[in-house]
Amino acid sequence: MAADVRLLGASFDPAAQLAAFTAAHPSAGGVVSFLGQVRAGEGVEALELRHYPPLTLPGMSALGETVLARWALDGLLIVHRHGEMAPGEPIVLVAAAARHRRDAFAAADFAMDHLKSDSWFWKRERRAGEWHWIEPRQQDHADLARWA
Amino acid sequence: MAKLVFLGRLEDLAGGPDRDVAPGPLEAVLAGLPVELAVALLGDRVRIARNGELITERGGIVLEEGDEIAFLPPVSGG
């Protein structure tokens, strides 16, 4: 089984994605999902994620394979946006389906930590009409170190 | 020509997402860029990919016709 990994340039419907994924894995006893969305407030008008096509999707696919090799899963879904997004829009959806819930929780957690700090995305925010690049967060690297 | 690609904040320094350059040693290509940009591109935390493959040894790179060299600053995704 391969992970279902997608990099999208337009908005997506997380509920529809999750429904299709769940329906495709009826033998899984549990499905854990995480949805990341553009945080509203702090004057943020828009968020943009840039990617580098030769590396970004191949890197996400490799991450999917790593997750599948590490936990006993029935299925893994990774959907990630690039491009410009408005507050409240979904950025990333990760779902892991497993016979037992602990594998699903851990796999989704691991995938998110690696998408945040170890995938080829660059983020900037528009505030008061001006774009500002976002620097990596130390917390993201600390999160990643949990899995070493 | 060869192409340099600038990701993240490097794009702002470069004044655009990419730039066509004449083939040749990367050192010579960088020497032809604005100093502030060249220094940023050579930063310790900037990774380099050649034609979509990350390279670990940046010394001695010679750009050939059609090559694409991408400069990748620390990521800040998700």
gemmi code that builds the backbone of each chain (N, CA, C; Angstrom):
import gemmi

chains = {
    "A": [
        ("MET", (0.834, -1.188, 0.000), (0.000, 0.000, 0.000), (0.879, 1.253, 0.000)),
        ("ALA", (0.576, 2.177, -0.871), (1.317, 3.441, -0.900), (0.524, 4.506, -0.157)),
        ("ALA", (1.245, 5.477, 0.342), (0.565, 6.624, 0.954), (-0.088, 7.456, -0.152)),
        ("ASP", (-1.194, 8.108, 0.178), (-1.867, 9.015, -0.753), (-1.380, 10.424, -0.419)),
        ("VAL", (-0.487, 10.938, -1.247), (0.183, 12.203, -0.944), (-0.116, 13.196, -2.061)),
        ("ARG", (-0.625, 14.347, -1.680), (-1.019, 15.333, -2.698), (-0.568, 16.734, -2.320)),
        ("LEU", (-0.121, 17.450, -3.324), (0.279, 18.844, -3.172), (-0.641, 19.659, -4.074)),
        ("LEU", (-1.462, 20.517, -3.467), (-2.520, 21.191, -4.215), (-2.287, 22.703, -4.290)),
        ("GLY", (-2.618, 23.271, -5.450), (-2.487, 24.714, -5.630), (-3.787, 25.466, -5.434)),
        ("ALA", (-4.850, 24.746, -5.107), (-6.150, 25.393, -4.896), (-6.800, 24.828, -3.640)),
        ("SER", (-7.760, 25.556, -3.108), (-8.403, 25.182, -1.861), (-9.032, 23.793, -1.952)),
        ("PHE", (-9.076, 23.102, -0.816), (-9.685, 21.768, -0.805), (-10.660, 21.663, 0.362)),
        ("ASP", (-11.504, 20.628, 0.287), (-12.531, 20.396, 1.304), (-12.061, 19.268, 2.211)),
        ("PRO", (-11.580, 19.593, 3.412), (-11.014, 18.549, 4.276), (-12.041, 17.481, 4.644)),
        ("ALA", (-13.296, 17.868, 4.840), (-14.319, 16.897, 5.234), (-14.537, 15.867, 4.124)),
        ("ALA", (-14.561, 16.340, 2.880), (-14.758, 15.426, 1.752), (-13.549, 14.505, 1.602)),
        ("GLN", (-12.354, 15.064, 1.782), (-11.132, 14.251, 1.690), (-11.138, 13.161, 2.753)),
        ("LEU", (-11.514, 13.565, 3.969), (-11.496, 12.619, 5.078), (-12.568, 11.539, 4.899)),
        ("ALA", (-13.718, 11.942, 4.391), (-14.791, 10.972, 4.166), (-14.368, 9.921, 3.139)),
        ("ALA", (-13.719, 10.369, 2.074), (-13.282, 9.432, 1.035), (-12.202, 8.493, 1.573)),
        ("PHE", (-11.294, 9.057, 2.363), (-10.202, 8.253, 2.935), (-10.764, 7.208, 3.890)),
        ("THR", (-11.686, 7.614, 4.749), (-12.284, 6.694, 5.715), (-13.048, 5.576, 5.006)),
        ("ALA", (-13.771, 5.955, 3.961), (-14.542, 4.955, 3.214), (-13.631, 3.948, 2.522)),
        ("ALA", (-12.424, 4.386, 2.165), (-11.490, 3.507, 1.464), (-10.813, 2.520, 2.406)),
        ("HIS", (-10.950, 2.724, 3.718), (-10.262, 1.867, 4.690), (-11.236, 1.360, 5.750)),
        ("PRO", (-12.219, 0.566, 5.335), (-13.254, 0.120, 6.280), (-12.718, -0.836, 7.346)),
        ("SER", (-11.581, -1.480, 7.100), (-11.085, -2.435, 8.091), (-10.281, -1.765, 9.198)),
        ("ALA", (-10.010, -0.467, 9.022), (-9.288, 0.248, 10.076), (-10.219, 0.473, 11.267)),
        ("GLY", (-9.710, 0.184, 12.460), (-10.519, 0.424, 13.651), (-10.512, 1.874, 14.076)),
        ("GLY", (-9.507, 2.596, 13.605), (-9.425, 3.996, 13.992), (-8.788, 4.841, 12.904)),
        ("VAL", (-9.268, 6.050, 12.783), (-8.662, 7.024, 11.869), (-8.367, 8.281, 12.678)),
        ("VAL", (-7.106, 8.679, 12.692), (-6.710, 9.923, 13.357), (-6.382, 10.937, 12.281)),
        ("SER", (-6.935, 12.141, 12.409), (-6.644, 13.169, 11.412), (-6.222, 14.459, 12.097)),
        ("PHE", (-5.429, 15.223, 11.369), (-5.051, 16.559, 11.811), (-5.314, 17.521, 10.662)),
        ("LEU", (-5.959, 18.636, 10.981), (-6.195, 19.673, 9.989), (-5.506, 20.949, 10.447)),
        ("GLY", (-4.647, 21.485, 9.616), (-4.038, 22.780, 9.891), (-4.691, 23.830, 9.017)),
        ("GLN", (-5.029, 24.973, 9.595), (-5.663, 26.030, 8.820), (-4.976, 27.367, 9.088)),
        ("VAL", (-5.181, 28.300, 8.214), (-4.557, 29.614, 8.364), (-5.169, 30.311, 9.573)),
        ("ARG", (-4.319, 30.676, 10.516), (-4.779, 31.303, 11.748), (-5.285, 32.714, 11.456)),
        ("ALA", (-6.481, 33.013, 11.929), (-7.021, 34.366, 11.759), (-6.531, 35.239, 12.913)),
        ("GLY", (-6.421, 36.522, 12.664), (-6.000, 37.435, 13.708), (-4.567, 37.879, 13.539)),
        ("GLU", (-4.089, 38.684, 14.469), (-2.725, 39.234, 14.435), (-2.472, 39.990, 13.136)),
        ("GLY", (-3.553, 40.482, 12.545), (-3.413, 41.318, 11.364), (-3.028, 40.586, 10.100)),
        ("VAL", (-3.106, 39.256, 10.125), (-2.715, 38.497, 8.932), (-3.846, 38.511, 7.904)),
        ("GLU", (-3.533, 39.025, 6.715), (-4.522, 39.112, 5.637), (-4.464, 37.907, 4.711)),
        ("ALA", (-3.276, 37.347, 4.586), (-3.103, 36.184, 3.704), (-1.809, 35.468, 4.087)),
        ("LEU", (-1.770, 34.200, 3.731), (-0.565, 33.407, 3.939), (-0.215, 32.779, 2.600)),
        ("GLU", (1.077, 32.739, 2.292), (1.494, 32.077, 1.064), (2.562, 31.043, 1.378)),
        ("LEU", (2.386, 29.860, 0.829), (3.407, 28.827, 0.934), (4.031, 28.646, -0.440)),
        ("ARG", (5.333, 28.850, -0.497), (6.073, 28.592, -1.727), (6.667, 27.189, -1.641)),
        ("HIS", (6.847, 26.568, -2.796), (7.491, 25.258, -2.815), (8.481, 25.227, -3.974)),
        ("TYR", (9.248, 24.147, -4.036), (10.189, 23.958, -5.144), (9.857, 22.605, -5.767)),
        ("PRO", (9.171, 22.625, -6.931), (8.608, 21.383, -7.461), (9.561, 20.183, -7.523)),
        ("PRO", (10.822, 20.358, -7.898), (11.674, 19.155, -7.966), (11.868, 18.467, -6.618)),
        ("LEU", (11.667, 19.173, -5.524), (11.940, 18.587, -4.202), (10.697, 18.391, -3.340)),
        ("THR", (9.721, 19.278, -3.440), (8.674, 19.317, -2.411), (7.782, 18.071, -2.413)),
        ("LEU", (7.159, 17.764, -3.545), (6.289, 16.583, -3.560), (7.093, 15.286, -3.410)),
        ("PRO", (8.243, 15.147, -4.084), (9.049, 13.932, -3.837), (9.414, 13.767, -2.361)),
        ("GLY", (9.716, 14.874, -1.679), (10.036, 14.796, -0.253), (8.834, 14.369, 0.575)),
        ("MET", (7.652, 14.885, 0.228), (6.432, 14.488, 0.945), (6.141, 13.002, 0.722)),
        ("SER", (6.359, 12.520, -0.486), (6.131, 11.101, -0.776), (7.097, 10.224, 0.009)),
        ("ALA", (8.341, 10.662, 0.100), (9.328, 9.910, 0.889), (8.928, 9.885, 2.362)),
        ("LEU", (8.407, 11.003, 2.855), (7.912, 11.036, 4.231), (6.778, 10.022, 4.414)),
        ("GLY", (5.884, 9.962, 3.441), (4.793, 8.990, 3.515), (5.303, 7.565, 3.621)),
        ("GLU", (6.327, 7.252, 2.837), (6.898, 5.898, 2.885), (7.546, 5.628, 4.241)),
        ("THR", (8.206, 6.640, 4.789), (8.830, 6.488, 6.112), (7.782, 6.186, 7.176)),
        ("VAL", (6.672, 6.904, 7.112), (5.602, 6.691, 8.095), (5.035, 5.272, 7.968)),
        ("LEU", (4.811, 4.847, 6.734), (4.242, 3.507, 6.515), (5.181, 2.412, 6.993)),
        ("ALA", (6.499, 2.676, 6.886), (7.469, 1.666, 7.322), (7.575, 1.614, 8.839)),
        ("ARG", (7.190, 2.707, 9.499), (7.421, 2.803, 10.937), (6.227, 2.331, 11.759)),
        ("TRP", (5.015, 2.488, 11.229), (3.817, 2.085, 11.966), (2.965, 1.154, 11.114)),
        ("ALA", (2.208, 0.326, 11.800), (1.319, -0.606, 11.110), (0.027, 0.121, 10.754)),
        ("LEU", (-0.043, 0.607, 9.528), (-1.207, 1.389, 9.101), (-1.957, 0.686, 7.980)),
        ("ASP", (-3.237, 0.975, 7.909), (-4.035, 0.539, 6.763), (-3.984, 1.577, 5.650)),
        ("GLY", (-3.755, 2.814, 6.023), (-3.704, 3.864, 5.014), (-3.158, 5.152, 5.595)),
        ("LEU", (-2.613, 5.978, 4.705), (-2.080, 7.269, 5.127), (-2.414, 8.302, 4.060)),
        ("LEU", (-2.966, 9.426, 4.490), (-3.326, 10.514, 3.576), (-2.577, 11.780, 3.997)),
        ("ILE", (-1.912, 12.400, 3.044), (-1.269, 13.694, 3.289), (-1.702, 14.634, 2.162)),
        ("VAL", (-2.408, 15.701, 2.524), (-2.824, 16.720, 1.545), (-2.249, 18.047, 2.008)),
        ("HIS", (-1.506, 18.719, 1.153), (-0.845, 19.967, 1.552), (-1.046, 21.012, 0.469)),
        ("ARG", (-1.367, 22.216, 0.898), (-1.513, 23.332, -0.017), (-0.187, 24.003, -0.315)),
        ("HIS", (-0.129, 24.611, -1.510), (0.856, 25.662, -1.736), (0.094, 26.828, -2.328)),
        ("GLY", (0.750, 27.962, -2.472), (0.080, 29.147, -3.005), (-0.488, 30.014, -1.898)),
        ("GLU", (-1.368, 30.931, -2.304), (-1.879, 31.932, -1.369), (-3.190, 31.461, -0.738)),
        ("MET", (-3.299, 31.661, 0.559), (-4.485, 31.224, 1.304), (-4.986, 32.354, 2.204)),
        ("ALA", (-6.302, 32.348, 2.439), (-6.926, 33.342, 3.315), (-7.084, 32.756, 4.715)),
        ("PRO", (-7.205, 33.629, 5.724), (-7.454, 33.129, 7.084), (-8.651, 32.173, 7.097)),
        ("GLY", (-8.484, 31.066, 7.830), (-9.531, 30.066, 7.907), (-9.444, 28.974, 6.857)),
        ("GLU", (-8.653, 29.208, 5.809), (-8.526, 28.178, 4.763), (-7.653, 27.030, 5.245)),
        ("PRO", (-7.977, 25.797, 4.831), (-7.140, 24.665, 5.210), (-5.766, 24.719, 4.524)),
        ("ILE", (-4.734, 24.348, 5.289), (-3.372, 24.283, 4.756), (-2.950, 22.837, 4.551)),
        ("VAL", (-3.207, 22.030, 5.568), (-2.695, 20.662, 5.529), (-3.693, 19.735, 6.214)),
        ("LEU", (-3.846, 18.558, 5.632), (-4.661, 17.502, 6.243), (-3.831, 16.227, 6.244)),
        ("VAL", (-3.682, 15.639, 7.418), (-3.019, 14.341, 7.543), (-4.012, 13.384, 8.182)),
        ("ALA", (-4.143, 12.191, 7.635), (-4.997, 11.179, 8.252), (-4.293, 9.833, 8.200)),
        ("ALA", (-4.352, 9.129, 9.308), (-3.753, 7.794, 9.401), (-4.837, 6.823, 9.844)),
        ("ALA", (-4.942, 5.734, 9.116), (-5.928, 4.694, 9.436), (-5.178, 3.453, 9.889)),
        ("ALA", (-5.616, 2.902, 11.023), (-4.928, 1.737, 11.573), (-5.922, 0.836, 12.293)),
        ("ARG", (-5.508, -0.408, 12.511), (-6.365, -1.319, 13.276), (-6.474, -0.837, 14.708)),
        ("HIS", (-5.361, -0.242, 15.213), (-5.329, 0.177, 16.615), (-4.959, 1.649, 16.697)),
        ("ARG", (-5.600, 2.345, 17.595), (-5.525, 3.802, 17.558), (-4.142, 4.365, 17.836)),
        ("ARG", (-3.339, 3.695, 18.693), (-2.056, 4.307, 19.043), (-1.151, 4.468, 17.828)),
        ("ASP", (-1.162, 3.483, 16.944), (-0.372, 3.611, 15.720), (-0.856, 4.805, 14.897)),
        ("ALA", (-2.156, 4.996, 14.850), (-2.707, 6.088, 14.040), (-2.356, 7.451, 14.643)),
        ("PHE", (-2.467, 7.572, 15.962), (-2.091, 8.838, 16.622), (-0.622, 9.167, 16.359)),
        ("ALA", (0.231, 8.185, 16.603), (1.673, 8.434, 16.477), (2.053, 8.747, 15.037)),
        ("ALA", (1.476, 8.027, 14.101), (1.832, 8.234, 12.692), (1.426, 9.641, 12.235)),
        ("ALA", (0.244, 10.098, 12.633), (-0.207, 11.432, 12.231), (0.660, 12.513, 12.881)),
        ("ASP", (1.021, 12.290, 14.136), (1.869, 13.232, 14.873), (3.244, 13.352, 14.205)),
        ("PHE", (3.831, 12.205, 13.906), (5.143, 12.155, 13.243), (5.079, 12.855, 11.882)),
        ("ALA", (4.059, 12.549, 11.117), (3.947, 13.151, 9.777), (3.827, 14.667, 9.876)),
        ("MET", (3.040, 15.167, 10.840), (2.889, 16.611, 10.969), (4.188, 17.294, 11.397)),
        ("ASP", (4.877, 16.698, 12.368), (6.144, 17.308, 12.802), (7.119, 17.414, 11.636)),
        ("HIS", (7.137, 16.405, 10.777), (8.075, 16.431, 9.653), (7.600, 17.342, 8.529)),
        ("LEU", (6.301, 17.467, 8.353), (5.814, 18.419, 7.353), (6.141, 19.848, 7.773)),
        ("LYS", (6.047, 20.121, 9.081), (6.276, 21.477, 9.573), (7.729, 21.913, 9.459)),
        ("SER", (8.636, 21.012, 9.744), (10.019, 21.477, 9.901), (11.007, 20.772, 8.989)),
        ("ASP", (10.555, 19.819, 8.198), (11.494, 19.045, 7.399), (10.970, 18.850, 5.980)),
        ("SER", (10.086, 19.725, 5.529), (9.577, 19.636, 4.158), (9.876, 20.951, 3.446)),
        ("TRP", (9.915, 20.885, 2.129), (10.400, 22.027, 1.351), (9.296, 23.045, 1.088)),
        ("PHE", (8.988, 23.812, 2.140), (8.029, 24.911, 2.028), (8.633, 26.158, 2.664)),
        ("TRP", (8.290, 27.294, 2.072), (8.686, 28.585, 2.630), (7.417, 29.422, 2.757)),
        ("LYS", (7.272, 30.017, 3.943), (5.999, 30.657, 4.281), (6.177, 32.162, 4.428)),
        ("ARG", (5.227, 32.897, 3.917), (5.210, 34.330, 4.201), (3.777, 34.769, 4.468)),
        ("GLU", (3.666, 35.856, 5.231), (2.355, 36.389, 5.613), (2.236, 37.820, 5.100)),
        ("ARG", (1.004, 38.190, 4.752), (0.764, 39.583, 4.376), (0.045, 40.279, 5.516)),
        ("ARG", (0.682, 41.326, 6.021), (0.087, 42.158, 7.073), (0.159, 43.602, 6.608)),
        ("ALA", (-0.975, 44.308, 6.708), (-1.057, 45.712, 6.274), (-0.497, 45.875, 4.857)),
        ("GLY", (-0.827, 44.908, 4.004), (-0.456, 45.025, 2.597), (0.973, 44.653, 2.271)),
        ("GLU", (1.761, 44.246, 3.288), (3.173, 43.919, 3.051), (3.444, 42.461, 3.376)),
        ("TRP", (4.225, 41.837, 2.505), (4.588, 40.432, 2.722), (5.808, 40.329, 3.621)),
        ("HIS", (5.751, 39.363, 4.546), (6.872, 39.118, 5.455), (7.183, 37.626, 5.471)),
        ("TRP", (8.424, 37.270, 5.190), (8.826, 35.856, 5.269), (8.861, 35.421, 6.727)),
        ("ILE", (8.438, 34.198, 6.966), (8.402, 33.648, 8.322), (9.634, 32.779, 8.541)),
        ("GLU", (10.328, 33.076, 9.621), (11.521, 32.306, 9.949), (11.126, 30.966, 10.586)),
        ("PRO", (12.002, 29.953, 10.478), (11.723, 28.678, 11.144), (11.578, 28.897, 12.653)),
        ("ARG", (10.692, 28.126, 13.256), (10.488, 28.224, 14.697), (11.342, 27.179, 15.407)),
        ("GLN", (11.952, 27.613, 16.503), (12.753, 26.679, 17.285), (11.903, 25.510, 17.777)),
        ("GLN", (10.638, 25.815, 18.110), (9.761, 24.756, 18.617), (9.579, 23.641, 17.594)),
        ("ASP", (9.562, 24.004, 16.295), (9.395, 22.984, 15.265), (10.565, 22.009, 15.281)),
        ("HIS", (11.761, 22.545, 15.505), (12.932, 21.657, 15.533), (12.923, 20.796, 16.793)),
        ("ALA", (12.449, 21.373, 17.899), (12.328, 20.590, 19.125), (11.302, 19.471, 18.932)),
        ("ASP", (10.211, 19.784, 18.221), (9.204, 18.765, 17.941), (9.799, 17.618, 17.130)),
        ("LEU", (10.626, 17.992, 16.153), (11.227, 16.976, 15.285), (12.163, 16.070, 16.081)),
        ("ALA", (12.877, 16.663, 17.039), (13.873, 15.919, 17.806), (13.222, 14.818, 18.656)),
        ("ARG", (11.926, 14.935, 18.914), (11.244, 13.888, 19.689), (11.334, 12.529, 19.024)),
        ("TRP", (11.496, 12.535, 17.701), (11.422, 11.275, 16.938), (12.794, 10.693, 16.639)),
        ("ALA", (13.840, 11.369, 17.071), (15.195, 10.916, 16.714), (15.514, 9.606, 17.423)),
    ],
    "B": [
        ("MET", (22.344, 28.940, -21.646), (22.312, 29.571, -20.326), (22.047, 28.535, -19.237)),
        ("ALA", (22.390, 28.900, -18.025), (22.001, 28.119, -16.845), (21.067, 29.001, -16.019)),
        ("LYS", (20.430, 28.382, -15.026), (19.444, 29.148, -14.254), (19.716, 29.020, -12.763)),
        ("LEU", (19.632, 30.138, -12.066), (19.668, 30.147, -10.600), (18.243, 30.358, -10.100)),
        ("VAL", (17.835, 29.579, -9.100), (16.495, 29.695, -8.525), (16.639, 30.083, -7.056)),
        ("PHE", (15.851, 31.071, -6.638), (15.969, 31.602, -5.275), (14.669, 31.340, -4.519)),
        ("LEU", (14.763, 30.597, -3.426), (13.563, 30.295, -2.641), (13.498, 31.186, -1.402)),
        ("GLY", (12.277, 31.306, -0.878), (12.071, 32.051, 0.361), (12.560, 33.481, 0.237)),
        ("ARG", (13.140, 33.982, 1.342), (13.525, 35.390, 1.363), (14.659, 35.693, 0.379)),
        ("LEU", (15.337, 34.665, -0.110), (16.382, 34.904, -1.102), (15.802, 35.520, -2.375)),
        ("GLU", (14.526, 35.207, -2.636), (13.872, 35.797, -3.812), (13.812, 37.321, -3.701)),
        ("ASP", (13.537, 37.814, -2.498), (13.465, 39.267, -2.305), (14.828, 39.913, -2.539)),
        ("LEU", (15.875, 39.252, -2.000), (17.222, 39.789, -2.178), (17.620, 39.791, -3.657)),
        ("ALA", (17.177, 38.746, -4.372), (17.563, 38.608, -5.777), (16.710, 39.468, -6.700)),
        ("GLY", (15.588, 39.959, -6.170), (14.714, 40.774, -6.993), (13.846, 39.953, -7.941)),
        ("GLY", (13.768, 38.638, -7.717), (12.927, 37.778, -8.557), (13.176, 36.329, -8.212)),
        ("PRO", (12.308, 35.427, -8.673), (12.423, 34.013, -8.285), (13.560, 33.271, -8.982)),
        ("ASP", (14.027, 33.782, -10.098), (15.136, 33.085, -10.772), (15.905, 34.074, -11.644)),
        ("ARG", (17.021, 33.599, -12.148), (17.877, 34.474, -12.946), (18.695, 33.603, -13.897)),
        ("ASP", (18.734, 33.971, -15.159), (19.567, 33.259, -16.129), (21.002, 33.763, -16.023)),
        ("VAL", (21.928, 32.808, -16.057), (23.335, 33.178, -15.977), (24.115, 32.376, -17.016)),
        ("ALA", (25.281, 32.864, -17.369), (26.138, 32.133, -18.300), (26.729, 30.923, -17.577)),
        ("PRO", (26.859, 29.789, -18.266), (27.496, 28.614, -17.642), (28.916, 28.954, -17.212)),
        ("GLY", (29.436, 28.136, -16.293), (30.799, 28.355, -15.807), (30.880, 27.976, -14.346)),
        ("PRO", (32.044, 28.175, -13.742), (32.206, 27.840, -12.317), (31.220, 28.646, -11.465)),
        ("LEU", (30.623, 27.975, -10.492), (29.645, 28.658, -9.646), (30.281, 29.847, -8.932)),
        ("GLU", (31.519, 29.686, -8.525), (32.211, 30.806, -7.853), (32.219, 32.056, -8.739)),
        ("ALA", (32.470, 31.840, -10.034), (32.520, 32.984, -10.953), (31.134, 33.581, -11.147)),
        ("VAL", (30.127, 32.696, -11.215), (28.753, 33.175, -11.367), (28.359, 34.038, -10.163)),
        ("LEU", (28.690, 33.540, -8.961), (28.329, 34.283, -7.750), (29.082, 35.602, -7.665)),
        ("ALA", (30.296, 35.602, -8.157), (31.098, 36.828, -8.114), (30.493, 37.921, -8.981)),
        ("GLY", (29.639, 37.496, -9.941), (29.003, 38.475, -10.817), (27.690, 39.015, -10.274)),
        ("LEU", (27.291, 38.528, -9.084), (26.027, 38.977, -8.484), (26.287, 40.098, -7.488)),
        ("PRO", (25.243, 40.845, -7.133), (25.402, 41.836, -6.060), (25.972, 41.163, -4.809)),
        ("VAL", (26.867, 41.867, -4.132), (27.584, 41.268, -3.006), (26.634, 40.748, -1.931)),
        ("GLU", (25.615, 41.542, -1.606), (24.694, 41.145, -0.539), (23.994, 39.828, -0.881)),
        ("LEU", (23.616, 39.684, -2.155), (22.955, 38.451, -2.593), (23.934, 37.280, -2.560)),
        ("ALA", (25.131, 37.489, -3.076), (26.121, 36.403, -3.103), (26.435, 35.903, -1.699)),
        ("VAL", (26.569, 36.832, -0.765), (26.859, 36.445, 0.624), (25.706, 35.620, 1.195)),
        ("ALA", (24.481, 36.051, 0.908), (23.312, 35.315, 1.412), (23.253, 33.910, 0.810)),
        ("LEU", (23.567, 33.796, -0.470), (23.492, 32.490, -1.141), (24.525, 31.519, -0.580)),
        ("LEU", (25.613, 32.061, -0.071), (26.690, 31.212, 0.455), (26.544, 30.956, 1.952)),
        ("GLY", (25.424, 31.390, 2.542), (25.221, 31.191, 3.978), (25.245, 29.718, 4.362)),
        ("ASP", (25.697, 29.466, 5.599), (25.815, 28.090, 6.090), (24.509, 27.324, 6.025)),
        ("ARG", (23.397, 28.036, 6.226), (22.114, 27.345, 6.351), (21.381, 27.239, 5.015)),
        ("VAL", (22.011, 27.707, 3.946), (21.389, 27.615, 2.625), (21.842, 26.328, 1.942)),
        ("ARG", (20.872, 25.470, 1.636), (21.178, 24.235, 0.913), (21.136, 24.523, -0.587)),
        ("ILE", (21.828, 23.695, -1.349), (21.867, 23.870, -2.796), (21.399, 22.583, -3.475)),
        ("ALA", (20.555, 22.738, -4.477), (20.144, 21.599, -5.310), (20.556, 21.885, -6.747)),
        ("ARG", (21.098, 20.840, -7.376), (21.455, 20.972, -8.784), (20.526, 20.065, -9.584)),
        ("ASN", (19.765, 20.657, -10.462), (18.804, 19.903, -11.280), (17.917, 19.008, -10.409)),
        ("GLY", (17.478, 19.565, -9.283), (16.520, 18.871, -8.428), (17.126, 17.896, -7.451)),
        ("GLU", (18.462, 17.785, -7.408), (19.126, 16.875, -6.470), (19.936, 17.700, -5.485)),
        ("LEU", (19.725, 17.457, -4.189), (20.513, 18.165, -3.184), (21.973, 17.777, -3.307)),
        ("ILE", (22.841, 18.763, -3.163), (24.269, 18.442, -3.184), (24.861, 18.754, -1.813)),
        ("THR", (25.825, 17.958, -1.426), (26.411, 18.115, -0.098), (27.757, 18.833, -0.174)),
        ("GLU", (28.410, 18.727, -1.314), (29.723, 19.372, -1.456), (29.593, 20.500, -2.474)),
        ("ARG", (29.658, 21.732, -1.967), (29.380, 22.856, -2.867), (30.632, 23.385, -3.556)),
        ("GLY", (31.784, 22.878, -3.172), (33.010, 23.334, -3.823), (33.135, 22.751, -5.222)),
        ("GLY", (33.708, 23.516, -6.136), (34.049, 22.974, -7.452), (32.884, 22.766, -8.401)),
        ("ILE", (31.728, 23.365, -8.103), (30.581, 23.201, -9.004), (30.805, 24.037, -10.271)),
        ("VAL", (30.621, 23.399, -11.415), (30.695, 24.117, -12.682), (29.352, 23.979, -13.382)),
        ("LEU", (28.698, 25.116, -13.600), (27.382, 25.093, -14.251), (27.538, 24.796, -15.730)),
        ("GLU", (26.722, 23.845, -16.184), (26.695, 23.538, -17.604), (25.433, 24.103, -18.223)),
        ("GLU", (25.426, 24.160, -19.542), (24.255, 24.660, -20.273), (22.995, 23.925, -19.812)),
        ("GLY", (21.964, 24.665, -19.449), (20.704, 24.044, -19.056), (20.608, 23.662, -17.594)),
        ("ASP", (21.692, 23.788, -16.846), (21.649, 23.445, -15.417), (20.723, 24.393, -14.658)),
        ("GLU", (20.102, 23.845, -13.609), (19.316, 24.670, -12.695), (19.874, 24.483, -11.285)),
        ("ILE", (20.325, 25.579, -10.719), (20.869, 25.553, -9.361), (19.886, 26.291, -8.460)),
        ("ALA", (19.360, 25.571, -7.459), (18.391, 26.186, -6.544), (19.046, 26.442, -5.195)),
        ("PHE", (18.770, 27.618, -4.643), (19.280, 27.993, -3.323), (18.117, 27.944, -2.342)),
        ("LEU", (18.257, 27.094, -1.312), (17.142, 26.743, -0.438), (17.454, 27.154, 0.998)),
        ("PRO", (16.887, 28.269, 1.448), (17.114, 28.688, 2.834), (16.327, 27.776, 3.788)),
        ("PRO", (16.524, 27.924, 5.101), (15.781, 27.082, 6.045), (14.283, 27.132, 5.782)),
        ("VAL", (13.641, 25.979, 5.878), (12.216, 25.904, 5.560), (11.386, 26.420, 6.736)),
        ("SER", (10.167, 26.818, 6.437), (9.254, 27.335, 7.463), (7.835, 26.996, 7.043)),
        ("GLY", (7.574, 25.716, 6.911), (6.320, 25.325, 6.262), (5.202, 24.963, 7.205)),
        ("GLY", (4.198, 24.340, 6.616), (3.093, 23.688, 7.300), (2.161, 24.614, 8.062)),
    ],
}
model = gemmi.Model(1)
for chain_id, residues in chains.items():
    chain = gemmi.Chain(chain_id)
    for i, (resn, *xyz) in enumerate(residues, 1):
        res = gemmi.Residue()
        res.name, res.seqid = resn, gemmi.SeqId(i, " ")
        for name, pos in zip(("N", "CA", "C"), xyz):
            atom = gemmi.Atom()
            atom.name, atom.element = name, gemmi.Element(name[0])
            atom.pos, atom.b_iso = gemmi.Position(*pos), 0.0
            res.add_atom(atom)
        chain.add_residue(res)
    model.add_chain(chain)
structure = gemmi.Structure()
structure.add_model(model)
structure.setup_entities()
